[in-house]
Amino acid sequence: MSFNGACRWRGAVAAMLLGVLLLTACGGGASPPAQETADIRQLLATGQAALDAGNLAAAEKHYRDAVAANPQSAEAQFGLGNALVRQNKLAEAETAYKAALNLDPGLSAAHANLGVVYYQQYDLAAAARSFEAALRLKPDDPPTIYLMAAVRIQENNLVEAEKLLNQARDLDPRLAEVYYGLGVVYKLRGQKAEAIAAFEKFLDLGPGQDAAAADYARAELRELRGE
């Protein structure tokens, strides 16, 4: 594969990051603390519902209202970061995640999602540090292990990337993103049969896939099969 082709493929991994972010956010976010008022708990719940429905502007508003009502709520800052990053408001999302971590340094999902922000800003070293911080808190979290693998692919460290992807797959064989990552690794190595199998598995796992990554996978399968 040419240098330009390899760069294109390493860049394609970024298409999956926001999909993984949703898994990280849903799996890692803390429940609203008991000391929150009923009004703030309602804002947090409404914000999450809007986020899940893809109504990002509404989610941002609800979370901003929650932050205004209680600036010391790590959950509100974390939710605001999630709403912002999905709108590609990366600088604001970074601020929100850092605020959440200042309030609750043990919030592993905030470390992971801050790493996604850095990755999207092409700061791989900062992304890796954030993912490492998340993994120190939750060492066996498959989505975060996947995210670290994405960094290693960008660094062209395919041996370490494959090791991480296999680790994530063993922990959660239903995590579709892992097979996307493996398809990228095998494609870059010229392992045609393995790449085909990985991309097919990614597409077979069904709902929840990032649409752009699914399009990449289908296009690569056509090329790999010579269609």
C-alpha positions in Angstrom: 0.0 0.0 0.0 1.3 3.5 -0.8 2.1 6.0 1.9 -1.0 8.1 0.9 -3.2 5.0 1.0 -1.9 4.1 4.5 -2.6 7.6 5.8 -6.1 7.5 4.3 -6.7 4.2 6.1 -5.3 5.3 9.5 -7.5 8.5 9.1 -10.5 6.3 8.5 -10.3 5.0 12.0 -11.5 8.4 13.3 -14.9 7.7 11.7 -15.7 5.3 14.5 -14.7 7.4 17.5 -18.0 9.1 18.2 -19.8 5.8 18.0 -17.5 4.5 20.7 -17.9 7.6 22.7 -21.6 6.8 23.1 -20.7 3.4 24.5 -18.1 4.9 26.8 -20.5 7.6 28.0 -23.4 5.3 28.6 -21.3 2.7 30.2 -19.1 4.9 32.3 -21.2 7.8 33.4 -22.1 8.0 37.1 -25.7 8.1 38.1 -26.9 11.5 39.3 -25.7 11.8 42.9 -28.3 11.6 45.6 -27.5 15.2 46.9 -28.8 16.7 43.6 -32.1 18.3 43.8 -35.1 16.8 42.0 -35.0 19.6 39.5 -31.4 19.0 38.6 -31.9 15.2 38.4 -34.8 15.9 36.0 -32.5 18.2 33.9 -29.9 15.4 33.8 -32.4 12.8 32.8 -33.9 15.0 30.1 -30.5 15.9 28.8 -29.6 12.3 28.5 -32.8 11.4 26.8 -32.3 14.2 24.2 -28.7 13.0 23.7 -29.9 9.4 23.1 -32.5 10.7 20.6 -29.9 12.7 18.7 -31.5 16.1 19.7 -28.1 17.6 20.4 -29.1 21.2 20.8 -31.8 20.3 23.3 -29.3 18.1 25.2 -26.8 20.9 25.4 -29.5 23.3 26.7 -30.6 20.9 29.4 -27.1 20.2 30.5 -26.2 23.9 30.5 -29.2 24.5 32.7 -28.0 21.7 35.1 -24.5 23.2 35.2 -26.0 26.7 35.9 -28.1 25.2 38.7 -25.2 23.3 40.2 -21.7 24.1 38.9 -20.3 21.4 41.3 -22.2 18.6 39.5 -19.6 16.4 37.7 -22.5 14.6 36.0 -23.8 17.8 34.5 -20.4 18.8 33.2 -19.8 15.4 31.8 -23.2 15.3 30.0 -22.5 18.8 28.6 -19.2 17.5 27.2 -21.0 14.7 25.5 -23.6 17.0 23.9 -20.8 19.4 22.8 -18.5 16.8 21.3 -21.2 15.3 19.2 -21.7 18.8 17.7 -18.0 19.0 17.0 -17.6 21.8 19.5 -14.3 20.4 20.6 -12.8 23.2 22.6 -16.0 23.6 24.7 -16.2 19.9 25.2 -12.6 19.8 26.4 -13.5 22.5 29.0 -16.6 20.6 30.1 -14.8 17.3 30.5 -11.9 18.9 32.4 -14.5 20.6 34.7 -16.1 17.2 35.4 -12.7 15.7 36.2 -11.8 18.5 38.5 -14.9 17.6 40.4 -14.6 13.9 40.1 -11.1 12.6 39.1 -12.4 9.0 39.3 -14.9 9.5 36.5 -13.3 7.1 34.0 -15.7 7.9 31.1 -14.7 11.6 31.3 -11.1 10.7 30.9 -11.9 8.5 27.9 -14.2 11.1 26.3 -11.6 13.8 26.8 -9.2 11.5 25.0 -11.7 11.4 22.1 -11.6 15.2 22.0 -7.8 15.2 21.8 -7.9 12.5 19.1 -10.3 14.6 17.1 -7.9 17.5 17.5 -5.0 15.3 16.2 -3.2 15.4 19.6 -2.4 11.7 19.8 0.0 12.1 22.8 -2.7 13.8 24.9 -5.3 11.3 23.7 -3.2 8.4 24.8 -2.6 10.0 28.2 -6.4 10.4 28.7 -7.1 6.8 27.6 -4.4 5.5 29.9 -5.9 7.5 32.8 -9.3 5.9 32.0 -7.8 2.4 31.8 -6.1 2.8 35.2 -9.6 3.3 36.6 -11.3 0.6 34.5 -8.6 -1.6 33.0 -11.0 -4.0 31.3 -13.2 -1.5 29.6 -13.5 -2.7 25.9 -14.4 0.6 24.3 -11.5 2.5 25.9 -9.1 -0.3 24.9 -10.4 0.1 21.4 -9.8 3.8 21.6 -6.2 3.2 22.6 -5.8 0.9 19.7 -7.0 3.6 17.4 -4.2 5.8 18.6 -1.7 3.0 18.0 -3.0 2.7 14.4 -2.5 6.4 13.9 1.1 5.9 15.2 1.6 3.0 12.8 2.2 0.7 15.7 0.2 -2.1 14.2 1.5 -4.8 16.5 0.3 -3.0 19.6 -2.9 -2.0 17.9 -3.7 -5.6 17.0 -2.9 -6.8 20.6 -5.3 -4.2 22.0 -8.0 -4.9 19.6 -7.8 -8.6 20.3 -8.0 -7.8 24.0 -11.1 -5.7 23.5 -12.7 -8.4 21.4 -12.0 -11.1 24.0 -13.7 -8.9 26.6 -16.7 -8.1 24.4 -17.1 -10.1 21.2 -20.2 -8.0 20.4 -18.3 -4.7 20.2 -18.6 -4.0 16.5 -15.9 -1.3 16.4 -13.2 -3.8 17.3 -13.7 -5.6 14.0 -13.6 -2.4 12.1 -10.2 -1.7 13.7 -9.0 -5.1 12.9 -10.1 -4.7 9.3 -8.0 -1.5 9.1 -4.9 -3.2 10.7 -5.2 -6.2 8.3 -5.8 -3.9 5.3 -2.6 -1.9 6.1 -0.7 -5.1 6.4 -1.9 -6.5 3.1 -3.7 -9.4 4.9 -6.6 -9.6 2.4 -8.6 -12.6 3.8 -8.3 -11.4 7.4 -9.4 -7.9 6.4 -12.5 -9.2 4.6 -13.5 -11.4 7.5 -13.1 -8.5 10.0 -15.1 -6.0 7.9 -17.8 -8.6 7.3 -18.0 -9.3 11.0 -18.3 -5.6 11.7 -21.2 -5.2 9.3 -22.9 -8.4 10.5 -23.1 -7.0 14.1 -25.9 -4.7 12.9 -27.4 -1.7 14.6 -25.4 1.0 16.3 -22.6 1.2 13.7 -21.3 4.6 12.7 -22.7 5.3 9.3 -19.5 6.7 7.9 -17.5 3.7 9.1 -20.0 1.3 7.7 -19.7 3.0 4.3 -15.9 2.7 4.5 -16.2 -1.0 5.4 -18.5 -1.7 2.5 -16.3 0.2 0.0 -13.2 -1.7 1.2 -15.0 -5.1 1.0 -15.9 -4.3 -2.7 -12.2 -3.4 -3.4 -10.8 -6.4 -1.5 -13.2 -8.8 -3.3 -12.4 -7.2 -6.6 -16.0 -6.2 -7.3 
